[in-house]
Amino acid sequence: MTVAAILRGKGKDVVQARPGDSVLSVVKLLAEHRIGCVPVVDDGTVVGIFSERDLVYRVGADGPGVLDRPVSEVMTSPAITIDTETPVISGLSLMTKRRIRHLPVVVDGALVGLISIGDLVKHRIDGIESEAAALRNYIATA
């Protein structure tokens, strides 16, 4: 199963920021949408990703003045991305190895979605539960 299946169920709408947006405005965006990160997009291209972790590290290092800076100075760049044909298990493996929780999904250079580790884990659990139910049904009717 690929990431495309998750995006079909989840949708492709992605809250995003622009490189010149202030860190404070992006933090407000995270709070307003109750999300943990946003891709930073310039002219349709993902140039970075800004997460709660980026905020904590930079405020810890530089103090609250970081809130007035452009998000491009604080974001993680380049963003690690995947495409719609990436297998779910490969996405999980990548997130585990890189210790990240979100992956922008990019096709032909354009952002088409964002998946979280929760999306991938839910998909795997749903598949395992479906398989278990099919096995129980098979055993009950055998």
N, C-alpha and C positions, 0 to 999 in steps of 0.2 A: 504494500500500500504506500502511496506517495503523499506528499504534502498537499497536492491538489485536492485530495479527498477531504482533508481537514478544512481547507479554504472553502470548499463547496458548502460544507455544513456551517462554518463559522461566518462566512462572508469575507469580502475583500476591503471593506472600509477600514482605513487606518488613520488614526489621529497622528499628525506629523508636525514638525517644526521646521522653520527656515534658519539657515546659519546665522543670520543677523538678529534673530529674536533674542531678547535678554533672557538670561538664566531664570530670573524671577518670573517672567511671563510663561516660560515653559514649565516651571514648577507649578504655577497656577493651573496650567493645562493638565498636568498629571493629576492634580488634586480634583479638578472639576470632573474629569472622566474616570477617576479612581483607577488609574493605570500606573504601571511601574516604569515605563519607558516610552520614548517616541523616537522614530527614525528622524534624522535631520536630512531634509531633502532640498536640493538646489537644482532648479530647472528640470525637475522630474528624476534626478539621479540621487540615490542615497549616498550622502557624503560622510555620514557618521550616525551614531546612535547616542541618545542621552538617557541615562537611567538614574534611578534613586542613588545607586552606588556612586555614579560620577559626582552627583551633588554632595554626598557625604564626604568623599575623599577630598574634593576641592574646598569645601567649606572648612573641613578639618585642617587643611594645609594653608589656605589663604585667608580664611576668615569670611565674615558675611559680605564683604565687599564684592565677592565673586558673583553675587546675585545681579549686579549691574552690568556684568560683562556679557558679550554675545555668547550664545550657547556654543558656537563654533570653537571657542577657546576652552571649553570644558568637556565637550562630548568625547566619546571614544571614536577614534578614526584611524584607519578605515573600519567601517562596520563589517562584521562577518555576516555574509548573506548566503542564502540557498535559493534554489529555484523550485518550481512546482513539481518537477520530476524527482526530487530528492526523496528517497525512501524514508519513512517515518523513523525507522530504527537508526538510520544514518544521522538524522537530525538530532535524535536523543544522544547519540554517541558524541556528536560534535559539541553539543551543549555541555555534556559532562566533561569532556576533555578540556574545553576552553573556559569552563566555569562561568557560563552565561545562561541567562534565563529567557532571552528573546532573540528571534532571528527574523530579520526582514526577508521577505520572499521577493526576489527580483527576476524578471523575465525580460530579455532583450534590453537590459539596462534600466528598466522601469520598475518601480515599486508596485507590486500587485497584492501584497498582503503582509501580515505580521503574525508569527506564531510564537506561542510561549511554551515553556516546558510543561505547563499544566495542560495545554491543548494536546500535546503529544502523549503525555501520560494517560489522559482521559481516553484518547483514541485507542491506545494499547489495552487499557483495562476493559473498555467496551468490547474489543475484539476477543479478549480472553474470556469474558463472561458469556459472550455469544457462543463461543466454542464449547465452553463447559455445559451450557444449556443444551446444545445440540447433542453432546455426548450423553448427558443424563436422559434425554428423550430417546436416544438410540438404545441405551441400556434398558430403559423401561419398556420399550416395545419389542425387544429381542426375545 
